[in-house]
Amino acid sequence: MVQLFGRLLAMLVLCVPFAAHAAPGDLDITFGSGSGKVMTAIGTGGADVANALALQPDGKLVVSGYCSNSSNYDFCLARYLPSGALDTSFNTTGKLITSIGVGGGFAGDLARQADGKLVVAGVCSNGANNDFCLARYLANGALDPSFNTTGKVITAIGPDYDNASAVALQPDGKIVVAGACFNGSNGDFCLARYLPSGALDTTFNTTGNVIAAIGSDQDAAYALALQPDGKIVVAGACWNGNSNDFCLARYLPSGALDTSFNTTGTAITHIVSGNSVATAVALQPDGKIVAAGHCSNGSNHDFCLARYLASGALDTSFNTTGKVITAIGLIDDDATALALQPDGKIVAAGSCWNGSSNDFCLARYLPSGALDPSFNGSGKVITAIGSDHDAAFALALQPDGKIVAAGQCYNGGKYELCLARYEGGPFDARNCSMDIDGDNLVLATTDSLIHARIALGLTGNAVIGGITFASHATRTTWPAIRDYLVSQCGMSIVP
């Protein structure tokens, strides 16, 4: 058996097809008909904007944002095949537009449920001011009638303007939304939690929503992440009396501020003397919190990041100060999206000024906070997508290490949804073992059999057909097994 097992391992090494990778930071020419880029017109007016991006287990990409209908804006979505072509199984055209509110709506974020349903959150006009609004779609693109009977929910949180910017899904199916709400004199952080039915969850602060003043005046939440213990981390900008600072708040599952976080439940960080605005947040597996956005250098903007310990203190192992500021383009570099690779590297994306217009730009950092020289030689990439102004607002990391950015690009006559996919290089091996199904055992009837089938070139359900998994196994489907081998073992496997 030992000899057989050794031969199977050798077959795995020799026979698994490894994809040829260009250099990290290069556009992926297998995407977008050889260009690495895709642009899609959806609305009838002058501007379509992608604000959020989700990667499905089958490799398809879902983008959400807002599109002009000539008089105002509507929610819009598009779904793409791994090649970059529109997926016509989604609303028959690969794209859709949904009218929300009486005066238009702007989709700010997107989350994909385990059952394939898509939750989109944003802001809608009620005719007098703005409210939180959500829409939930079935996997085929139709509105989900089990969600508030119409597939849509509109919620007034504060007494005036409410703007939802971020959404996240709890493991129990509840939906958490964060943004800014006007309290009558200025803005505060605000959150709402919904049941899977679309109703407000009254176990959350008794009302289903919570409003909290963080700084001394205007506060706005732009990003949201859920910890494994159910705590909610929100990041944004808070006014200090002279300028904006990075600010974070952490909430208990009940909706109360978590006083184990910096003793107050909030952390305000002065990054530079001018404005600092956090627009993205992500959680590391070790509990550290990374926030990214833009900071003023006195004359324009640069990318800036801060990393915090789980306690809320700045992590001084990150660039010695807990903060990093990076000039990318000539002037005005705004980071708006953030993603963490399994190997600990940090990817930020946004827009950078090239002297006459904006381009997509990305930066990749080592866990220490230093730029990653393996990424385009400098740690930075600037890409012109359309004919003029381009801006990336969302990021997704594929299991094979490729990096997808989405946003808006100008085609010469109007703005369109646009995507670019970059080579990332295979992730460094991080937590690879022979225990493929995650049951804490290495068995010939499961793990070795899976190895052998992959080595023989099998994919999909053919890899796991006839295998009986332990009840406590954590990887029992082909997508989960494939993602583990790619992200943790550094393999490149045919989807």
N, C-alpha and C positions, 0 to 999 in steps of 0.2 A: 504493500500500500504506500509506503514511504517513497519507493522508486516511482510508482505511478503518479503520486502527487508532485514529485519533482519534475516528471516529464510534462505534466499539465502546466506547471508554472513556466517551463521553458516554452511551451506552445503559446502561452499567453503573451510572453515577451516578444516572441518572433512573429506571431500571426496577427495580433491586433493591429488594425489599420491605423496608422498615425497620420493625421492630416498635416499637410505641408503648411507651415506658418511663415508669413512675411514677418518683417521686424515689428516688434511692439510699437504701437503709435501709427503704423501705416493704415490707410483705409483698406478695408476688406473687400477685395475685388469680386468675391463670390456674392456680394450683396448689391442690389440695385443695378443689375445688368452690366456688371463690370466696373462701375464707378465708385461703389461703396456708399452711394448717396441715393436718397429717394425724396421726391417732392410730390405732394398730393393736394390738389385743389378740392375743397368740399363746399364751402358756402358760395352764395351768389354775389356777396359784397366784396370789399377790398381787403379783408384780413381774416386768415385762418391761423390759429395759434395752438400748438401742442404744449400743454403744461405738465402732462404726466405720462408715464410709460410703465407697462407691466409686461413681464415675460411669462408666457404660459409654459407648462411642462413639456408640451410638444414642440417648443421652439418658436411658436407664433408670437408676434409682438402686437400689443394693444396700446394705442395712443388715444388720449382724451384731451380735450381742450375746448376752445370756443371758436365759433365761425360766424362771420357776418352774414346776415340775411338781407342786407341793404338798408334796413331801418334800425335794427339793433343786433344783438348777438344771441346765439343759441348754443347749448351743449352740442359737441360733436365728437364722434369717435371714429377710429379707423383700425382695422386689424390687417396685419401683414403676414404673409408666409415667411419662413426663414430666408427665402431668397430675396425678400423685399417687395415682391409682388403683392397687390391687394388680395385678400382672402375672400373670394366670392361666396363662401359658405356663411359669411357674416353679413346679414341683411341683403343678400344677393349681389351687392356691389362692393362689399368690403368696407363701406363707410356709412355713417348715418348722422342725422341731425335731429335734435330733440328740442322743441320749444319748452322753456321752463319759465314760469312767472309771467306776470302781465306785461313787463317791460323789458324782457330779455334776461339772459343768464350767462354767467362765466364759470366754466368748470375749472377748478383749481387743482384737483388731485383725483387719483384713481387707485382702487384696491381690488384685487381679484380674490374671490372666495374659493375655498377648496373645491366646491361643486362647479366651478367655472363661471358663476355669476359675477358680474362686474358692478362695483359700487363707485359712483362718481359723485364728488362733492364740490360745491362751489357757492356762488352768491347769485341771488336772483332779485330782481326788482319787483316790489309789490305795488308799484305805482307811486308810492310816496317816498320810500327808502328801500334798503336792501335787507334781505333775510338769508339765513343759512338755507341751502337747498341741496337735495340729494336725488339721484336717480339710480335705480338698479335695473340691470339688463340681464336677460338670459344669455347663455353662451352663443346663441344664434343672432344676437343683436336686438331682439324684441324686448320692449319694456316688460318687467316682471310684475304681473298683476298680484302676486302674493305680497308685494311690498306696498303697503298702504293702498291697496286695490288698484292704483293707477300706475305704479312703478315710480312715483315721484313723491317727495316729501319736502315741504317748505316750513321752516320754523323761525319764528321771531324769538331772539334770545334777549337782547337788551331793548331799551326804550326807543332806539333809533337805528342807525346803520349797523348791520351785522355782516361780516365778511368771512366766510369759511375758506381756508387755504390748504388744509391737510386732512387726510382721512387714514385710518388704520383699522384693521380687523382683529378683534380678540379671538382666542381659540374657541370660545363658546358661541361665536357668531355675532356678538354685539359689535356695533359700529361706533367708533370714536372719531369725532370731528373737532378740529381746533381752528381758531382764527382770531379776529379782533371784533370787539363789540363796543359801540359808543355808549357811554354811561350817562350822557346828557351834557358833559363838559369836555371829555376826552375819551381816548380809547383804552380798553383793557384786554388782557388775554381772556378768551372765553372758550369753553369746551361744551360739547353736547354728546351724550351717549344714547344710542338707539338700540332697541331690540331688533332681532332679525326681521320682525314684521314691519318695521318702520316707525313704530311708536317710541316715544321717549322712554328711556329706562329710569323709572323713579327711584331705583335703588342707588342712583348716582346723584348725590347731593339732594335727594328727596324730590327734585324737580326734573331731573334728567339733564340739567345744564349747570354750569358754574362760571362765574365771572370773577376775575381776580386782578387787582391792580398790582403791578410788579415794580415799575419805576415811579418817578415823581410826577409823570404826566402821561404823554401818549405811549401806549404799549401796543404792539401788534405781534401776534403769533403767526409764523409762516411754515413751521415744520413740526412733525409729530413722530414719535417712536414709542413702541410698547415694549417694556421689559418682560422677561420670562415670568417674573413674579407678579405681573399684572399692573405694576406701576406705570404711569404715563409720563413721558418726557416731552416737553414742548419747548421749542426754541423760536426766538424772534428778535425784535429790537425794542429797546426801552429808552425813553428820553431821560437824560440826566440833568436837565436844566439848560445845557448848552448844545448837546449833540446826542446822537443815539449810541447806545452800547449793545453788544451782544447780551442777550439775557435768556436764561433758562428757568423753567419751573418744572418740578416733579410732583405729581399727584398720586395719592393712594387710589386703589380701585374704587373707594367710596366717593371720590371727588374732592376730598380734603387735601390741602397741600401737605407734602411729606416732610416733616420737620427733621428727619434724619438726613435730608439733603441740604447741606450748608446751614443748618439750624432753623432756617426760615421756610424751606421748601423752594427757595428761589436763589439764583446766582446771577449777578450782573457783572460783566467783565468789560473793563475799559481797554480796548485793544490799541487804539491810536488816539491822537488828540482830536481828530475829527469824527465824522460819522462811522459807525460800525454796525452792520446789519447782518444778522444770521438768517439765512434763508433755507438751510438744510441741516438735518441732524441724523446721525446714525449711531447705533450701539455696537460696540465691539463684544466679542464673546466673553472677554474678561470683565465686562461691566463698565468699562470706560465709555465715555460719551464724546463723540466728535461732532463739532458744529462747524459749518462753513458758510461764507457769505462774502461781502465786500467791505473794504475799509478804505477810508480816505487817507491818502498820503500827503495831503496838504494842497494838491493841485488836481488830482484825479483819483480813480479807484484802483485798488489791487485786489486779487484774491486774498482772502484771509481765512485761517482755520484756528480753532482752539480745541484742545482736548482736556476733558475733565475726568477726575477720578469718580468712582461711584458715589463718593461722599459729597461731591459738588465742588471740591477744590480743583484748581488747575493742576494738570499733570506735568510736573517739571521734567519728566523723562522725554517729553515732546518738545524738541528744540530748546531745551533747558528752561524755557519760560512758560510752556504750555500753549504758546501762540506761534503762528507762522504767517508771514505776509509775503506774497509772491507777485511780482510784476510779470505779466504774461505778454501782452501786446504793447503798443506804443503808449496808449493811455486808456483809462476807463475799462478795467477788467472786472467783471461782475460774476462771481461764482453763484450759481443758483441751484446746483444739484450735487449730490454726494453719494458715493457708494463705497463699500468696504469689500476688498477682495478676501477670499479665504486665507491667503498667505499674509494678511495683515496690512497690505498696501492700501492706500487711500486714493481714490479717484475723485476729482472735482471737475465740474464742467460749467460753462456759462458762455459769456460773450466777451470779445475783446476788440478794441478799436484798431484798425489797420492803417489809419491815416486818412481814410475817406469813408469808411463804413465799418460795420461790425461783422465779425466772423465767429463761427463756433470755435471754442477753445477748451482744451482739457489740460489738466496737470495731474501727474501721479506722484505720490509721496511714499517714501519708505515709512515703516512704523515709527522711526525716530523723528519724523517731520522733515527730513531732507528730501529734496527732489530725487526721483528715481531715474538715474542716468540710462537705465535699460529701455526707457520709454522715449523713443524718438531721439535718443542721445542726450537730451537735455531735461527730460521730465515734463516737457511741455509740447503741445501740438496746437496749431492754429489752422483752421480749415475753412475756406470759402465754399459755401454750398450753393447759394443762389447767385444772382447777378449783383446783389447789393447787400442790404442789411440782413444778417443772420444772427440768431441768438438761440442757444441751447438752454432748455429749462428742465430737462429730465434726463436721467441716466438709468441704465440697467446693465447688469453683468450676466453674460451667458455662462453656463457651466464649463464651456470650452475655453474660457478666458477672454472671449471677445467682448468689446465694450460698445454699447449702443447709446447714442445721444439723440434726443428729439427736441424740437422747438419750432421756430418759425423762420422762414426764409423768403426773400423777395425774388419774384420771377421776372421783374421788369415792369409788371403791371399791377400786381397785388402780392400780398403775403400768403404763403401756403404752409400747411403742415410739412415738416421735413425731418428726416432721420439720416444719421450717418453711423456706419458701423466700422469699428477700428479693431485691428489686431491687438490683442493684449498679451499674447504669449501664454503658454499653459501655466496655471497656478503652481507655485511650488508645493511639493508634497507636504501635507500638514498633519494629517491624522490618519494615515493609511495603514490598514492592517488586512490580514487575510479574512477577517470576519466581515464578509460582504453584506450579509443581511442584518447585522447589528444585534445579534442575539447573545453576544459575549462568548460564543463558541465558534470553532472552526471545524466544520463537519464535511465529510466527503459527499453526503447526500444533498447538501445545500451549497455551501461555499465552493467546494471543488467542482461540483457540477456546473455551477454558474461560470466559473473560470473557464472550464473546458468548452462550454457552448460559445462564449465570447471569442475564445481563441480560434474556434472553427468558423467565425464570421457571422454567427447568429446575432440578431438584434430583436428588440421589441418583446412581445409576449413569448416568443420562441425560447428566450433565455430562461424564463421562469416557469414555463409550462410543465405541469405535473409535479412541481416541487411543493412540499408541505412545509410551511414556515412555522416556527414556534410562535406562540401567541404573543410573546413579548418582543419579537423581532421588530426592529424599527424601519427596515427597508424591505418591503415585500412587493414592490411594483418595479417595472423596468425603468420608468423615469427616475425613481428614487435611487435605484442601484446605479444607473448610468451617471447621475449627477454626483454620487459619492465617488465613483471611480475617476471621474474627470476632475472634480474640484479637490478631492483629498489625495488622490494617487497620481495626479498629473497625466492621466491618459487622454488620448484623443480617440473617441469612439464614434462610429457612424450612428446618427440618431435612430 
